[in-house]
Amino acid sequence: MITLAEAQKNVRESLDGFPPRITAAYIAFAETGDPASLNLVAMGVLQFYLAKKPEKPLDELPGSTRLVDDLGCDSLTMMDTVFMVETLFNIKIADDELPRINTLDDLRDQLRRHVAGGAGSAH
């Protein structure tokens, strides 16, 4: 789990330009470990990098929403998202895991698993 001090540093250095509700959720996650805050941050990071923004925030879309077919997520968007999530939560998502991330729920589940278990942590 990230510390509040790490989260505050990351807000300044990595989340500049992100919506306030995403940075607030990130700080809240550092303080409480609340999975809802983790989900909001993950969806906010992905939405930030999408070339074509959906009409609704991603956290309001169904979990079955497909990253490529429904949101137009390409490989660069996915790599940017994964890199930012790895940076924010001090985790490592293996390249061979990426093909299994096809929906918003897949992204949430993968992130929760890594953060909860510290799987492949630290760069």
N, C-alpha and C positions, 0 to 999 in steps of 0.2 A: 504494500500500500504506500502511496506517496504521502509525504508529509505536507502540512499546510504551507510551510516555508517553500518547499519545492513547487507547490502549486502556484503560489503567488509569483515566484520567479518565472515559471512557465507562462503565466498569464501575460506578464510584461514582455517576455522574449518570443514566445511562440504563438500566442493567441491574439496578437495585435490585429485589429480589423475584424475580429469575430464579433457576432452580436453579444450584447451584454448578458442575455439569458444563458448563453453557452458558457461564458466565462464564470458567471455566478454558479452554474451547475457544476462546473469543474472544481471551484473552491468548495462548494457544498459536498462534493464527493470526497475531497481530501479531508474534510472535517468529520464526515459521518460514515463514509463508505456506502452510502445509499445507492442501490442498483438503478433506481429511477434516474438519479443524477448522471450515473455512468452512461446509461442509454441516451440521455439527452445530449451529452457531450459527443458521443459517437455519431449520432444523427446530425448534429450541428457541424461536425468536422466534414462528414461526407457532403452535406449540402453546400458547405463553403466551397468545395472543390468541383462541384458539378458545373459543367459548362452551361447547361440549360436548367435553370432553377424551376422546381415544381411550384404549382400554385399554392400548395399548403406546405408548412414545415414537415420535414420527413418524420418527425415523431408523431404526427397526426395521421400518417398513412398506415395502411395495414402492414403487418409484419411480413406478409407474403409478397409485398411489392418487390419485383425483380430489379436488381441493380442495372443490368444491361438493357433488357427489353423494355422496362417501364421507365427507367430514369436516364437511360442513355449513358450510363457509366462506362468509360473506356479504361484501358489498362493504365494510362497515365493518372487518371482520376483515382483509380484504386491504389496505385502506388503512393500517390500523395497522401491519401487518406490513411493508409497503413503506416507510412512513415510518421505522420503527425501523431497518430494514436500510440505508436511505439514510444515516441518521444514524451508524450504527455503522461503515460502510465508506466514508463520504464519497463516495458515488456518487449519481447521479440516474437513476431508472428512469422513462422517459417514460410518460405516461398511455396512449398508444396501444399500448404493449407489454403492458399488463395483461391484455387479453383473450386473449393467447397463453399466459398462465400458467394452465394447467388442471390440472396434476398436480404431485406433489412433485418429479419430475425436471425439469419445466419451470421450477419455481422455482429449483432448484439450478443449472440450466444458465444461466438468466438472470443470476443473481447472480455465478456464476463468470465469465461473459463480461464483465460490468461491472467487476468487481474486477480481473480480469487485464488488461483493456485500458484501464482508467481511463475507459471510455466515459461520456461525459456527467458527468464527475466534478465534485465540489464544488458546494456550494450558494451 
